[in-house]
Amino acid sequence: MASLGSAQAIGDRDPGRHPTYGSRQERPVPPPPARVTDAVQLSAPRQAALQLLRQRVLACTRALLGLPDHGTVHAFADHDTATVAEFLHRLLSAQNQLAAQRASAWPAERIRTAVADGMANGAAETLEILHDDHRCDAEAIQLVTDALAVFGGMLAAQLGNSS
């Protein structure tokens, strides 16, 4: 039986090279793979403070309304660009979504009190957490304090309109 051999003539072969891969020195060395890491930006105190405030206020509101922890409200965006007043309007809207679940069973005054107390308690919890977090800066604390002041003004205006 005859050997089929290669299509390349025997005299054309370099005995030190594999016909397909060439010599080791000729192969390009690939660059080391880029290191992939997950990163969390901790230098955005405004965004972190507003997210924390929203989370704590809604948790307190749920508890005061006697709602389960898994009650959902629609998330809202633009934490970075919203003014404190715009943020509070969105937060109050989220609280009202929760309060609507008690509208048929509770008197309106009781619901208003739960929403107001949810805001106050949630803001107090937020400030406590921010004070305990040594990475937190004064801007985040001031933002929550400003939010409470704006909320107080909104409440006063609402009470003034209802009398």
Secondary structure as a PSIPRED ss2 file (coil, helix, strand):
# PSIPRED VFORMAT (PSIPRED V4.0)

   1 M C   1.000  0.000  0.000
   2 A C   1.000  0.000  0.000
   3 S C   1.000  0.000  0.000
   4 L C   1.000  0.000  0.000
   5 G C   1.000  0.000  0.000
   6 S C   1.000  0.000  0.000
   7 A C   1.000  0.000  0.000
   8 Q C   1.000  0.000  0.000
   9 A C   1.000  0.000  0.000
  10 I H   0.000  1.000  0.000
  11 G H   0.000  1.000  0.000
  12 D H   0.000  1.000  0.000
  13 R C   1.000  0.000  0.000
  14 D C   1.000  0.000  0.000
  15 P C   1.000  0.000  0.000
  16 G C   1.000  0.000  0.000
  17 R C   1.000  0.000  0.000
  18 H C   1.000  0.000  0.000
  19 P C   1.000  0.000  0.000
  20 T C   1.000  0.000  0.000
  21 Y C   1.000  0.000  0.000
  22 G C   1.000  0.000  0.000
  23 S C   1.000  0.000  0.000
  24 R H   0.000  1.000  0.000
  25 Q H   0.000  1.000  0.000
  26 E H   0.000  1.000  0.000
  27 R C   1.000  0.000  0.000
  28 P C   1.000  0.000  0.000
  29 V C   1.000  0.000  0.000
  30 P C   1.000  0.000  0.000
  31 P C   1.000  0.000  0.000
  32 P C   1.000  0.000  0.000
  33 P C   1.000  0.000  0.000
  34 A C   1.000  0.000  0.000
  35 R C   1.000  0.000  0.000
  36 V C   1.000  0.000  0.000
  37 T C   1.000  0.000  0.000
  38 D C   1.000  0.000  0.000
  39 A C   1.000  0.000  0.000
  40 V C   1.000  0.000  0.000
  41 Q C   1.000  0.000  0.000
  42 L C   1.000  0.000  0.000
  43 S C   1.000  0.000  0.000
  44 A C   1.000  0.000  0.000
  45 P H   0.000  1.000  0.000
  46 R H   0.000  1.000  0.000
  47 Q H   0.000  1.000  0.000
  48 A H   0.000  1.000  0.000
  49 A H   0.000  1.000  0.000
  50 L H   0.000  1.000  0.000
  51 Q H   0.000  1.000  0.000
  52 L H   0.000  1.000  0.000
  53 L H   0.000  1.000  0.000
  54 R H   0.000  1.000  0.000
  55 Q H   0.000  1.000  0.000
  56 R H   0.000  1.000  0.000
  57 V H   0.000  1.000  0.000
  58 L H   0.000  1.000  0.000
  59 A H   0.000  1.000  0.000
  60 C H   0.000  1.000  0.000
  61 T H   0.000  1.000  0.000
  62 R H   0.000  1.000  0.000
  63 A H   0.000  1.000  0.000
  64 L H   0.000  1.000  0.000
  65 L H   0.000  1.000  0.000
  66 G C   1.000  0.000  0.000
  67 L C   1.000  0.000  0.000
  68 P C   1.000  0.000  0.000
  69 D C   1.000  0.000  0.000
  70 H C   1.000  0.000  0.000
  71 G C   1.000  0.000  0.000
  72 T C   1.000  0.000  0.000
  73 V C   1.000  0.000  0.000
  74 H C   1.000  0.000  0.000
  75 A C   1.000  0.000  0.000
  76 F C   1.000  0.000  0.000
  77 A C   1.000  0.000  0.000
  78 D C   1.000  0.000  0.000
  79 H C   1.000  0.000  0.000
  80 D C   1.000  0.000  0.000
  81 T C   1.000  0.000  0.000
  82 A C   1.000  0.000  0.000
  83 T C   1.000  0.000  0.000
  84 V H   0.000  1.000  0.000
  85 A H   0.000  1.000  0.000
  86 E H   0.000  1.000  0.000
  87 F H   0.000  1.000  0.000
  88 L H   0.000  1.000  0.000
  89 H H   0.000  1.000  0.000
  90 R H   0.000  1.000  0.000
  91 L H   0.000  1.000  0.000
  92 L H   0.000  1.000  0.000
  93 S H   0.000  1.000  0.000
  94 A H   0.000  1.000  0.000
  95 Q H   0.000  1.000  0.000
  96 N H   0.000  1.000  0.000
  97 Q H   0.000  1.000  0.000
  98 L H   0.000  1.000  0.000
  99 A H   0.000  1.000  0.000
 100 A H   0.000  1.000  0.000
 101 Q H   0.000  1.000  0.000
 102 R H   0.000  1.000  0.000
 103 A C   1.000  0.000  0.000
 104 S C   1.000  0.000  0.000
 105 A C   1.000  0.000  0.000
 106 W C   1.000  0.000  0.000
 107 P C   1.000  0.000  0.000
 108 A H   0.000  1.000  0.000
 109 E H   0.000  1.000  0.000
 110 R H   0.000  1.000  0.000
 111 I H   0.000  1.000  0.000
 112 R H   0.000  1.000  0.000
 113 T H   0.000  1.000  0.000
 114 A H   0.000  1.000  0.000
 115 V H   0.000  1.000  0.000
 116 A H   0.000  1.000  0.000
 117 D H   0.000  1.000  0.000
 118 G H   0.000  1.000  0.000
 119 M H   0.000  1.000  0.000
 120 A H   0.000  1.000  0.000
 121 N H   0.000  1.000  0.000
 122 G H   0.000  1.000  0.000
 123 A H   0.000  1.000  0.000
 124 A H   0.000  1.000  0.000
 125 E H   0.000  1.000  0.000
 126 T H   0.000  1.000  0.000
 127 L H   0.000  1.000  0.000
 128 E H   0.000  1.000  0.000
 129 I H   0.000  1.000  0.000
 130 L H   0.000  1.000  0.000
 131 H H   0.000  1.000  0.000
 132 D H   0.000  1.000  0.000
 133 D C   1.000  0.000  0.000
 134 H C   1.000  0.000  0.000
 135 R C   1.000  0.000  0.000
 136 C C   1.000  0.000  0.000
 137 D C   1.000  0.000  0.000
 138 A H   0.000  1.000  0.000
 139 E H   0.000  1.000  0.000
 140 A H   0.000  1.000  0.000
 141 I H   0.000  1.000  0.000
 142 Q H   0.000  1.000  0.000
 143 L H   0.000  1.000  0.000
 144 V H   0.000  1.000  0.000
 145 T H   0.000  1.000  0.000
 146 D H   0.000  1.000  0.000
 147 A H   0.000  1.000  0.000
 148 L H   0.000  1.000  0.000
 149 A H   0.000  1.000  0.000
 150 V H   0.000  1.000  0.000
 151 F H   0.000  1.000  0.000
 152 G H   0.000  1.000  0.000
 153 G H   0.000  1.000  0.000
 154 M H   0.000  1.000  0.000
 155 L H   0.000  1.000  0.000
 156 A H   0.000  1.000  0.000
 157 A H   0.000  1.000  0.000
 158 Q H   0.000  1.000  0.000
 159 L H   0.000  1.000  0.000
 160 G H   0.000  1.000  0.000
 161 N H   0.000  1.000  0.000
 162 S H   0.000  1.000  0.000
 163 S C   1.000  0.000  0.000
